[in-house]
Amino acid sequence: MPSRPDAQARAPRKTDGDVPPARAIDPADPQLLDNQLCFAVYAAAHAFGRAYRTLLGQHDLTYPQYLVLLVLWEEEGLTVKEIGNRLFLDSGTLTPLLKRLEASGRVRRARDRVDERQVSIFLTPEGRALREELACVPNRAGGMTGLDMEGRRALLDNLVTLRNGLHGGVPC
């Protein structure tokens, strides 16, 4: 696994005598931070967050709002619960996000006439128009990865497999 840019081979630190010196660091130790798959994914997610802030900021959109728009560009009229299921977000996180999108004129919420507890989300003309304006975002973000299209596709396939496997919840 590639290490962080600031990672170097490290010798154990000297102690003040009260604490025994640490053992030599084995670069193959599975408990090293740089050997943690979860940390690599976490750090990459943060890097993507910074990249998307730059790409979406000029449109006054956050990354989670962009994800909602992606879902709605595929299929309008989904309920809040359906959008949450697609994005792995609970309603407590999704509802304020949808309210901000509604306040900015990009979506509208409509209560179901039969079951008023159900709220469906629809794009406004402005929300639909953003699809064209943001068409370059996936390629620009992907281009920042340093991976070619084949590498990005392979990574995406592996991450989907990882996500699906983790939803099974394997204990230690």
QUIRA-V364006 format. One record per pair of residues at least 24 apart in sequence whose C-alpha atoms are under 10 Angstrom apart, sorted by the first residue. I is the first residue (numbers start at 1). J is the second residue. Records with the same first field share a line. If there is no record, write none. Layout:
I = J, J
This chain:
1 = 28, 34, 35, 36, 37, 40
2 = 34, 35, 40
3 = 33, 34, 35, 36, 40
4 = 33, 34, 40, 43
7 = 33, 34
41 = 159
44 = 145
47 = 144, 145
48 = 141, 142, 144, 145
51 = 137, 140, 141, 142, 144, 145
52 = 137, 138, 140, 141
54 = 141
55 = 134, 136, 137, 138, 140, 141
56 = 134, 137
59 = 130, 133, 134
60 = 104
61 = 100, 101, 104
62 = 97, 101
64 = 89, 93, 94, 97, 98
65 = 94, 97, 98, 100, 101, 106
66 = 101, 130, 131, 134
68 = 94, 97, 98, 101, 107, 121
69 = 98, 101, 106, 107, 122, 123, 127, 128, 130, 131
70 = 131
72 = 107, 121, 122, 123, 127, 128
73 = 122, 123, 127, 128, 130, 131
75 = 121, 122, 123
76 = 107, 120, 121, 122, 123
77 = 108, 109, 110, 119, 120, 121, 122, 123
78 = 109, 118, 119, 120, 121, 122
79 = 109, 110, 111, 112, 118, 119, 120, 121, 122
80 = 109, 118, 119, 120, 121
81 = 118, 119, 120
82 = 120, 121
83 = 120, 121
101 = 127
102 = 127
106 = 130
